[in-house]
Amino acid sequence: MFDLSVYKNRRAALHKKIPHGIVLLLGNQEAPANYPDNTYRYRQDSTFLYFFGHSLPGLAGILDLDAHRDYFFGNDVTMDDIIWMGPQPSIAELGAQVGVPRSYPLKQLNKMIGEAVAKGRKIHFLPPYRFDHYLWLEALTGIRAAAVQNYTSVELIKAVVALRASKEPCEIEELDKAAHVGYLMHTTAMKMCRPGVKEQLIAGALDGIASQYGSMVSFPTILTQHGETLHNHGHDHLLEKGHLMLTDAGAELTSSYCSDHTRTVPVSGKFTDRQKDIYNLVLAGHDHALELAKPGVTYQSVHLAVCKVLARGLKDLGLMKGDTDEAVAAGAHALFLPHGLGHMMGLDVHDMENLGQTYVGFDDEVRPSDQFGLSALRMGRRLQEGFVITDEPGCYFIPALIDKWKAARLHASFLNYDEIEKFKDFGGIRIEDDILITKDGSRFLGKERIPVTVKEIEAFMRNN
């Protein structure tokens, strides 16, 4: 937790953004895995954590915007709880730790919301993403669970996004720490990568590092020699010489701040000439994004600039043809890069994505696209100082997608299918780092840099 002044200031800022009504923020409950007392690993709701600081189940908070008061709700532990869990702080003590002097049992939450509904006051709440929250909101407000999404507050969504998007110095410090754990995870993967090793052995080691230095992984680890599958969570293969191992993994600290990096390395420890050609194309796009990313620039324009770097390189290799700008405008490059350049990151690895991507990554100026590839861009809006985003271009050879496009002769004036056919056994490459938008540009998060150039990767794998 941060100093209580951080949470008081955040709530005060939220009070200023919404003039009237009640803001209701629900914390998460425990989620049973296979019976009530055996639960999945607990994770607090990020917005509740942002404003009320506590990562404990069964809590809720209210900001009364008209009375300019904040309230903290939860039930004190019983003797049975103490027997199993040990002594626990009271709800009043927890509230005081985040600067809320008005703390009450959960039954008072029911009463307060019920009175507000009876008076016709506006209840602002965020889109629920857990089924128990749908039911909890129905019990509190009387809105049927099936209709709850229709009553979420766009005003509150926009206010929360505006506050959480630019990271405070205390948050940046945590994100730098998370990047350090990411460094340990990815360098461990490089050390363990060799022919005959099962993917699961390495993936398990990375998950263990995340737990040793933080809370858990920030998302299920992607570690595979079939990197052409973008989110390949299977770890069943033995690594084979001649293949590439793609590792997309990150850590979540006990503070819940995250890291998210990707590296692609040769299983044999040395890139083939063909692998080196494609890898250097992706790295050129990755580095170009860092050069362009700064306050006032749209990340959509950075994405498209990186796509042009990739398309020019693929044209030089004979895989694409024609005018590069026209090819990217038409979306022909998306055969090789069907996802966006990056996303926001912070308390969530895809920060605030539960609030709706059109509010988080876009705005009235920059809207999402429906073009294949560009439609998967999660972050397009103008960058501001304090934004933390990922820079993760890739190049993938997906046999099923190649076959589909080739059969339809899609973008045939830009794609050299005869040459592309020769790469159907290639797999995929992705390179990802977390970057902070600074006053004049951007910087990588973390004090150590995971080996990233061909020379650095080969030297690291050779010497470790």
MIRO-653678 format. One record per residue (C-alpha): residue number from 1; residue in three letters; x, y, z. Coordinates in nm, 3 decimals, decimal comma. Layout:
// MIRO-653678
  seq  type        X        Y        Z
  NUM   ALA        X        Y        Z
...
***
This chain:
// MIRO-653678
  seq  type        X        Y        Z
    1   MET    0,000    0,000    0,000
    2   PHE    0,098    0,360   -0,053
    3   ASP    0,071    0,638    0,203
    4   LEU   -0,289    0,717    0,294
    5   SER   -0,251    1,063    0,133
    6   VAL   -0,229    0,891   -0,208
    7   TYR   -0,574    0,737   -0,168
    8   LYS   -0,725    1,052   -0,021
    9   ASN   -0,594    1,257   -0,313
   10   ARG   -0,724    1,007   -0,567
   11   ARG   -1,072    1,009   -0,417
   12   ALA   -1,067    1,389   -0,393
   13   ALA   -0,981    1,404   -0,763
   14   LEU   -1,271    1,172   -0,844
   15   HIS   -1,507    1,394   -0,641
   16   LYS   -1,408    1,687   -0,863
   17   LYS   -1,476    1,500   -1,187
   18   ILE   -1,836    1,398   -1,115
   19   PRO   -2,066    1,661   -0,961
   20   HIS   -2,359    1,464   -0,821
   21   GLY   -2,474    1,123   -0,701
   22   ILE   -2,306    0,829   -0,534
   23   VAL   -2,005    0,635   -0,663
   24   LEU   -2,027    0,269   -0,564
   25   LEU   -1,704    0,070   -0,588
   26   LEU   -1,724   -0,301   -0,513
   27   GLY   -1,422   -0,504   -0,409
   28   ASN   -1,391   -0,865   -0,521
   29   GLN   -1,499   -1,171   -0,324
   30   GLU   -1,321   -1,505   -0,296
   31   ALA   -1,394   -1,740   -0,588
   32   PRO   -1,423   -2,114   -0,510
   33   ALA   -1,216   -2,341   -0,733
   34   ASN   -1,387   -2,673   -0,658
   35   TYR   -1,550   -2,625   -0,317
   36   PRO   -1,614   -2,315   -0,104
   37   ASP   -1,304   -2,331    0,116
   38   ASN   -1,063   -2,407   -0,170
   39   THR   -1,048   -2,084   -0,366
   40   TYR   -0,864   -1,952   -0,666
   41   ARG   -0,582   -1,715   -0,583
   42   TYR   -0,743   -1,394   -0,469
   43   ARG   -0,715   -1,079   -0,681
   44   GLN   -0,871   -0,749   -0,576
   45   ASP   -1,061   -0,533   -0,824
   46   SER   -0,808   -0,284   -0,960
   47   THR   -1,027    0,025   -0,940
   48   PHE   -1,122   -0,051   -0,580
   49   LEU   -0,753   -0,102   -0,510
   50   TYR   -0,670    0,231   -0,677
   51   PHE   -0,908    0,432   -0,458
   52   PHE   -0,925    0,227   -0,136
   53   GLY   -0,591    0,046   -0,128
   54   HIS   -0,683   -0,283    0,041
   55   SER   -0,639   -0,620   -0,126
   56   LEU   -0,884   -0,814    0,091
   57   PRO   -1,210   -0,985   -0,005
   58   GLY   -1,554   -0,865    0,094
   59   LEU   -1,499   -0,489    0,089
   60   ALA   -1,684   -0,199   -0,074
   61   GLY   -1,654    0,176   -0,088
   62   ILE   -1,881    0,472   -0,149
   63   LEU   -1,807    0,830   -0,250
   64   ASP   -2,105    1,052   -0,173
   65   LEU   -2,045    1,326   -0,426
   66   ASP   -2,312    1,559   -0,288
   67   ALA   -2,209    1,534    0,077
   68   HIS   -1,836    1,516   -0,010
   69   ARG   -1,791    1,212    0,213
   70   ASP   -1,630    0,873    0,165
   71   TYR   -1,737    0,546    0,326
   72   PHE   -1,565    0,211    0,373
   73   PHE   -1,762   -0,113    0,420
   74   GLY   -1,680   -0,465    0,531
   75   ASN   -1,747   -0,710    0,811
   76   ASP   -1,513   -0,760    1,105
   77   VAL   -1,375   -1,111    1,144
   78   THR   -1,531   -1,362    1,381
   79   MET   -1,353   -1,586    1,631
   80   ASP   -1,374   -1,872    1,380
   81   ASP   -1,193   -1,650    1,129
   82   ILE   -0,924   -1,568    1,384
   83   ILE   -0,871   -1,938    1,463
   84   TRP   -0,800   -2,012    1,097
   85   MET   -0,642   -1,682    0,986
   86   GLY   -0,500   -1,522    1,299
   87   PRO   -0,585   -1,174    1,432
   88   GLN   -0,704   -0,933    1,164
   89   PRO   -0,744   -0,551    1,158
   90   SER   -1,095   -0,419    1,216
   91   ILE   -1,286   -0,254    0,935
   92   ALA   -1,244    0,078    1,115
   93   GLU   -0,867    0,027    1,124
   94   LEU   -0,858   -0,065    0,756
   95   GLY   -1,057    0,244    0,666
   96   ALA   -0,829    0,468    0,872
   97   GLN   -0,526    0,329    0,687
   98   VAL   -0,658    0,480    0,363
   99   GLY   -0,795    0,800    0,516
  100   VAL   -1,162    0,701    0,551
  101   PRO   -1,298    0,769    0,901
  102   ARG   -1,650    0,643    0,822
  103   SER   -1,635    0,262    0,824
  104   TYR   -1,937    0,033    0,863
  105   PRO   -2,054   -0,330    0,832
  106   LEU   -2,177   -0,442    0,492
  107   LYS   -2,541   -0,431    0,606
  108   GLN   -2,502   -0,052    0,621
  109   LEU   -2,404   -0,054    0,255
  110   ASN   -2,737   -0,215    0,174
  111   LYS   -2,917    0,050    0,378
  112   MET   -2,729    0,345    0,228
  113   ILE   -2,779    0,234   -0,133
  114   GLY   -3,142    0,145   -0,064
  115   GLU   -3,209    0,495    0,073
  116   ALA   -3,033    0,654   -0,224
  117   VAL   -3,241    0,450   -0,469
  118   ALA   -3,561    0,545   -0,285
  119   LYS   -3,468    0,914   -0,319
  120   GLY   -3,394    0,876   -0,688
  121   ARG   -3,025    0,958   -0,650
  122   LYS   -2,787    0,861   -0,927
  123   ILE   -2,580    0,552   -0,841
  124   HIS   -2,258    0,547   -1,044
  125   PHE   -2,102    0,202   -1,085
  126   LEU   -1,856    0,046   -1,328
  127   PRO   -1,921   -0,244   -1,568
  128   PRO   -1,913   -0,568   -1,368
  129   TYR   -1,697   -0,853   -1,500
  130   ARG   -1,764   -1,115   -1,231
  131   PHE   -2,097   -1,292   -1,192
  132   ASP   -2,111   -1,235   -0,817
  133   HIS   -2,094   -0,859   -0,883
  134   TYR   -2,395   -0,881   -1,112
  135   LEU   -2,589   -1,043   -0,829
  136   TRP   -2,451   -0,804   -0,567
  137   LEU   -2,553   -0,502   -0,776
  138   GLU   -2,898   -0,651   -0,825
  139   ALA   -2,937   -0,698   -0,449
  140   LEU   -2,818   -0,343   -0,378
  141   THR   -2,995   -0,147   -0,651
  142   GLY   -3,288   -0,363   -0,755
  143   ILE   -3,166   -0,366   -1,117
  144   ARG   -3,196   -0,717   -1,261
  145   ALA   -2,858   -0,880   -1,309
  146   ALA   -2,931   -0,933   -1,679
  147   ALA   -2,982   -0,557   -1,722
  148   VAL   -2,703   -0,426   -1,498
  149   GLN   -2,467   -0,352   -1,788
  150   ASN   -2,724   -0,110   -1,930
  151   TYR   -2,698    0,107   -1,619
  152   THR   -2,321    0,138   -1,585
  153   SER   -2,200    0,495   -1,558
  154   VAL   -2,012    0,624   -1,863
  155   GLU   -1,939    0,938   -1,661
  156   LEU   -1,764    0,728   -1,396
  157   ILE   -1,580    0,518   -1,656
  158   LYS   -1,436    0,830   -1,820
  159   ALA   -1,342    0,982   -1,484
  160   VAL   -1,161    0,666   -1,369
  161   VAL   -0,976    0,632   -1,701
  162   ALA   -0,867    0,996   -1,683
  163   LEU   -0,722    0,943   -1,336
  164   ARG   -0,564    0,599   -1,378
  165   ALA   -0,416    0,656   -1,726
  166   SER   -0,127    0,881   -1,621
  167   LYS    0,082    0,705   -1,360
  168   GLU    0,201    0,876   -1,042
  169   PRO    0,568    0,856   -0,934
  170   CYS    0,483    0,595   -0,670
  171   GLU    0,319    0,381   -0,939
  172   ILE    0,612    0,417   -1,177
  173   GLU    0,842    0,298   -0,899
  174   GLU    0,631   -0,017   -0,863
  175   LEU    0,622   -0,072   -1,238
  176   ASP    1,001   -0,047   -1,252
  177   LYS    1,016   -0,315   -0,981
  178   ALA    0,778   -0,536   -1,178
  179   ALA    1,000   -0,493   -1,484
  180   HIS    1,295   -0,622   -1,278
  181   VAL    1,103   -0,942   -1,203
  182   GLY    1,023   -0,964   -1,574
  183   TYR    1,395   -0,941   -1,644
  184   LEU    1,462   -1,234   -1,410
  185   MET    1,186   -1,438   -1,575
  186   HIS    1,300   -1,382   -1,931
  187   THR    1,670   -1,429   -1,871
  188   THR    1,585   -1,754   -1,692
  189   ALA    1,389   -1,867   -1,997
  190   MET    1,691   -1,795   -2,217
  191   LYS    1,921   -1,990   -1,984
  192   MET    1,690   -2,294   -1,983
  193   CYS    1,613   -2,292   -2,357
  194   ARG    1,781   -2,582   -2,535
  195   PRO    1,675   -2,876   -2,756
  196   GLY    1,494   -3,155   -2,572
  197   VAL    1,364   -2,939   -2,285
  198   LYS    0,988   -2,944   -2,235
  199   GLU    0,817   -2,607   -2,263
  200   GLN    0,628   -2,672   -1,938
  201   LEU    0,953   -2,700   -1,739
  202   ILE    1,054   -2,348   -1,839
  203   ALA    0,705   -2,201   -1,807
  204   GLY    0,677   -2,344   -1,456
  205   ALA    1,012   -2,193   -1,360
  206   LEU    0,894   -1,850   -1,477
  207   ASP    0,571   -1,877   -1,280
  208   GLY    0,778   -1,965   -0,974
  209   ILE    0,998   -1,657   -1,015
  210   ALA    0,689   -1,436   -1,035
  211   SER    0,565   -1,587   -0,707
  212   GLN    0,906   -1,559   -0,540
  213   TYR    0,946   -1,188   -0,612
  214   GLY    0,586   -1,075   -0,628
  215   SER    0,236   -1,210   -0,606
  216   MET    0,188   -1,411   -0,924
  217   VAL    0,219   -1,390   -1,302
  218   SER    0,035   -1,094   -1,451
  219   PHE   -0,131   -1,326   -1,705
  220   PRO   -0,097   -1,694   -1,798
  221   THR    0,253   -1,742   -1,935
  222   ILE    0,288   -1,785   -2,311
  223   LEU    0,595   -1,998   -2,385
  224   THR    0,599   -2,193   -2,705
  225   GLN    0,795   -2,296   -3,014
  226   HIS    0,473   -2,233   -3,206
  227   GLY    0,479   -1,857   -3,179
  228   GLU    0,255   -1,822   -3,484
  229   THR   -0,034   -1,882   -3,241
  230   LEU   -0,055   -1,542   -3,073
  231   HIS   -0,180   -1,653   -2,731
  232   ASN   -0,046   -2,006   -2,716
  233   HIS   -0,089   -2,117   -2,355
  234   GLY   -0,006   -2,482   -2,429
  235   HIS    0,332   -2,601   -2,298
  236   ASP    0,330   -2,960   -2,418
  237   HIS    0,613   -2,967   -2,672
  238   LEU    0,978   -3,059   -2,643
  239   LEU    1,191   -2,778   -2,780
  240   GLU    1,350   -2,869   -3,113
  241   LYS    1,666   -2,746   -3,279
  242   GLY    1,589   -2,507   -3,564
  243   HIS    1,278   -2,369   -3,394
  244   LEU    1,223   -2,039   -3,217
  245   MET    1,093   -2,016   -2,860
  246   LEU    0,856   -1,724   -2,802
  247   THR    0,810   -1,622   -2,438
  248   ASP    0,545   -1,366   -2,346
  249   ALA    0,540   -1,338   -1,967
  250   GLY    0,520   -1,090   -1,684
  251   ALA    0,494   -1,058   -1,310
  252   GLU    0,241   -0,896   -1,079
  253   LEU    0,381   -0,755   -0,757
  254   THR    0,205   -0,774   -0,420
  255   SER    0,105   -0,413   -0,495
  256   SER   -0,070   -0,555   -0,806
  257   TYR    0,139   -0,351   -1,053
  258   CYS    0,245   -0,553   -1,355
  259   SER    0,510   -0,619   -1,616
  260   ASP    0,470   -0,767   -1,963
  261   HIS    0,766   -0,856   -2,188
  262   THR    0,817   -1,082   -2,488
  263   ARG    1,137   -1,227   -2,630
  264   THR    1,184   -1,475   -2,912
  265   VAL    1,504   -1,678   -2,909
  266   PRO    1,653   -1,965   -3,113
  267   VAL    1,626   -2,302   -2,942
  268   SER    1,974   -2,391   -3,067
  269   GLY    2,119   -2,068   -2,927
  270   LYS    2,196   -1,926   -3,270
  271   PHE    1,961   -1,772   -3,525
  272   THR    1,955   -1,907   -3,878
  273   ASP    1,998   -1,649   -4,154
  274   ARG    1,626   -1,664   -4,233
  275   GLN    1,531   -1,623   -3,866
  276   LYS    1,778   -1,337   -3,831
  277   ASP    1,623   -1,154   -4,128
  278   ILE    1,271   -1,164   -3,984
  279   TYR    1,388   -1,097   -3,629
  280   ASN    1,575   -0,783   -3,729
  281   LEU    1,266   -0,656   -3,912
  282   VAL    1,057   -0,691   -3,596
  283   LEU    1,331   -0,531   -3,386
  284   ALA    1,352   -0,237   -3,628
  285   GLY    0,979   -0,178   -3,585
  286   HIS    1,007   -0,214   -3,208
  287   ASP    1,288    0,045   -3,190
  288   HIS    1,111    0,280   -3,432
  289   ALA    0,809    0,286   -3,201
  290   LEU    1,029    0,397   -2,914
  291   GLU    1,168    0,679   -3,129
  292   LEU    0,819    0,803   -3,221
  293   ALA    0,635    0,758   -2,891
  294   LYS    0,604    1,090   -2,706
  295   PRO    0,334    1,320   -2,570
  296   GLY    0,094    1,451   -2,835
  297   VAL    0,147    1,166   -3,083
  298   THR   -0,133    0,916   -3,142
  299   TYR   -0,033    0,557   -3,078
  300   GLN   -0,236    0,462   -3,382
  301   SER    0,006    0,663   -3,598
  302   VAL    0,299    0,489   -3,426
  303   HIS    0,137    0,152   -3,496
  304   LEU    0,095    0,234   -3,865
  305   ALA    0,453    0,362   -3,890
  306   VAL    0,577    0,032   -3,746
  307   CYS    0,359   -0,158   -3,994
  308   LYS    0,533    0,031   -4,276
  309   VAL    0,874   -0,066   -4,138
  310   LEU    0,765   -0,430   -4,141
  311   ALA    0,613   -0,405   -4,490
  312   ARG    0,925   -0,243   -4,638
  313   GLY    1,142   -0,514   -4,489
  314   LEU    0,917   -0,793   -4,614
  315   LYS    0,922   -0,634   -4,958
  316   ASP    1,303   -0,636   -4,951
  317   LEU    1,286   -1,008   -4,868
  318   GLY    1,049   -1,071   -5,158
  319   LEU    0,742   -1,156   -4,946
  320   MET    0,555   -0,835   -5,025
  321   LYS    0,545   -0,614   -5,334
  322   GLY    0,397   -0,292   -5,466
  323   ASP    0,371    0,043   -5,292
  324   THR    0,435    0,003   -4,918
  325   ASP    0,209    0,288   -4,807
  326   GLU   -0,077    0,155   -5,020
  327   ALA   -0,020   -0,197   -4,887
  328   VAL   -0,044   -0,083   -4,525
  329   ALA   -0,347    0,137   -4,598
  330   ALA   -0,517   -0,166   -4,752
  331   GLY   -0,422   -0,387   -4,457
  332   ALA   -0,215   -0,635   -4,659
  333   HIS    0,061   -0,639   -4,395
  334   ALA   -0,188   -0,779   -4,140
  335   LEU   -0,127   -1,125   -4,284
  336   PHE    0,199   -1,105   -4,087
  337   LEU    0,092   -0,870   -3,805
  338   PRO   -0,275   -0,930   -3,717
  339   HIS   -0,259   -0,754   -3,379
  340   GLY   -0,198   -0,403   -3,248
  341   LEU    0,128   -0,248   -3,136
  342   GLY    0,038   -0,237   -2,769
  343   HIS   -0,191   -0,160   -2,479
  344   MET   -0,194    0,039   -2,157
  345   MET   -0,044   -0,125   -1,851
  346   GLY   -0,048   -0,060   -1,477
  347   LEU   -0,258   -0,226   -1,208
  348   ASP   -0,385   -0,452   -1,486
  349   VAL   -0,159   -0,599   -1,750
  350   HIS   -0,417   -0,468   -1,999
  351   ASP   -0,487   -0,166   -1,787
  352   MET   -0,856   -0,087   -1,728
  353   GLU   -0,968   -0,310   -2,015
  354   ASN   -1,269   -0,411   -1,804
  355   LEU   -1,395   -0,053   -1,838
  356   GLY   -1,429   -0,082   -2,215
  357   GLN   -1,147   -0,051   -2,464
  358   THR   -1,310    0,236   -2,654
  359   TYR   -1,284    0,447   -2,338
  360   VAL   -0,933    0,337   -2,240
  361   GLY   -0,741    0,323   -2,567
  362   PHE   -0,950    0,556   -2,779
  363   ASP   -1,142    0,882   -2,755
  364   ASP   -1,359    1,115   -2,963
  365   GLU   -1,061    1,195   -3,188
  366   VAL   -0,919    0,847   -3,248
  367   ARG   -1,174    0,572   -3,294
  368   PRO   -1,127    0,195   -3,331
  369   SER   -1,101    0,056   -3,683
  370   ASP   -1,290   -0,239   -3,830
  371   GLN   -1,003   -0,330   -4,066
  372   PHE   -0,849   -0,671   -3,999
  373   GLY   -0,534   -0,627   -3,792
  374   LEU   -0,590   -0,260   -3,712
  375   SER   -0,914   -0,361   -3,540
  376   ALA   -0,703   -0,547   -3,281
  377   LEU   -0,519   -0,227   -3,180
  378   ARG   -0,605   -0,171   -2,813
  379   MET   -0,433    0,167   -2,779
  380   GLY   -0,475    0,439   -3,043
  381   ARG   -0,527    0,772   -2,864
  382   ARG   -0,282    1,058   -2,820
  383   LEU   -0,009    0,981   -2,573
  384   GLN    0,035    1,182   -2,255
  385   GLU    0,318    1,208   -2,006
  386   GLY    0,280    0,933   -1,748
  387   PHE    0,114    0,679   -1,979
  388   VAL    0,264    0,329   -1,953
  389   ILE    0,215    0,124   -2,268
  390   THR    0,358   -0,184   -2,433
  391   ASP    0,562   -0,179   -2,754
  392   GLU    0,512   -0,525   -2,906
  393   PRO    0,535   -0,566   -3,283
  394   GLY    0,556   -0,912   -3,432
  395   CYS    0,576   -1,110   -3,753
  396   TYR    0,388   -1,439   -3,780
  397   PHE    0,342   -1,700   -4,048
  398   ILE    0,006   -1,858   -3,971
  399   PRO   -0,053   -2,146   -4,217
  400   ALA   -0,434   -2,143   -4,194
  401   LEU   -0,449   -1,766   -4,249
  402   ILE   -0,203   -1,785   -4,539
  403   ASP   -0,410   -2,060   -4,702
  404   LYS   -0,732   -1,862   -4,660
  405   TRP   -0,593   -1,540   -4,805
  406   LYS   -0,417   -1,722   -5,087
  407   ALA   -0,731   -1,910   -5,188
  408   ALA   -0,920   -1,580   -5,204
  409   ARG   -0,626   -1,405   -5,375
  410   LEU   -0,665   -1,138   -5,108
  411   HIS   -0,428   -0,844   -5,153
  412   ALA   -0,258   -1,034   -5,437
  413   SER   -0,111   -0,710   -5,570
  414   PHE    0,084   -0,668   -5,245
  415   LEU    0,160   -1,026   -5,136
  416   ASN    0,397   -1,268   -5,307
  417   TYR    0,224   -1,591   -5,212
  418   ASP    0,480   -1,817   -5,383
  419   GLU    0,752   -1,684   -5,152
  420   ILE    0,522   -1,672   -4,847
  421   GLU    0,452   -2,044   -4,891
  422   LYS    0,817   -2,114   -4,815
  423   PHE    0,775   -1,960   -4,468
  424   LYS    0,473   -2,162   -4,351
  425   ASP    0,700   -2,364   -4,122
  426   PHE    0,867   -2,054   -3,974
  427   GLY    0,649   -1,988   -3,665
  428   GLY    0,634   -1,637   -3,523
  429   ILE    0,840   -1,362   -3,364
  430   ARG    0,729   -1,101   -3,114
  431   ILE    0,941   -0,850   -2,919
  432   GLU    0,780   -0,658   -2,635
  433   ASP    0,888   -0,403   -2,378
  434   ASP    0,702   -0,178   -2,137
  435   ILE    0,758    0,193   -2,194
  436   LEU    0,681    0,507   -1,997
  437   ILE    0,586    0,823   -2,183
  438   THR    0,804    1,100   -2,044
  439   LYS    0,795    1,477   -2,087
  440   ASP    0,998    1,468   -2,408
  441   GLY    0,973    1,110   -2,530
  442   SER    0,970    0,766   -2,371
  443   ARG    1,186    0,521   -2,179
  444   PHE    1,189    0,154   -2,099
  445   LEU    1,064    0,049   -1,759
  446   GLY    1,312   -0,132   -1,540
  447   LYS    1,682   -0,076   -1,476
  448   GLU    1,799   -0,390   -1,657
  449   ARG    1,738   -0,457   -2,024
  450   ILE    1,648   -0,808   -2,126
  451   PRO    1,884   -0,909   -2,411
  452   VAL    1,711   -0,806   -2,731
  453   THR    1,947   -0,782   -3,030
  454   VAL    2,058   -1,091   -3,219
  455   LYS    2,411   -1,039   -3,090
  456   GLU    2,299   -0,992   -2,727
  457   ILE    2,070   -1,297   -2,729
  458   GLU    2,324   -1,529   -2,888
  459   ALA    2,600   -1,413   -2,650
  460   PHE    2,374   -1,451   -2,345
  461   MET    2,261   -1,800   -2,442
  462   ARG    2,618   -1,904   -2,525
  463   ASN    2,756   -1,783   -2,191
  464   ASN    2,476   -1,906   -1,966
***
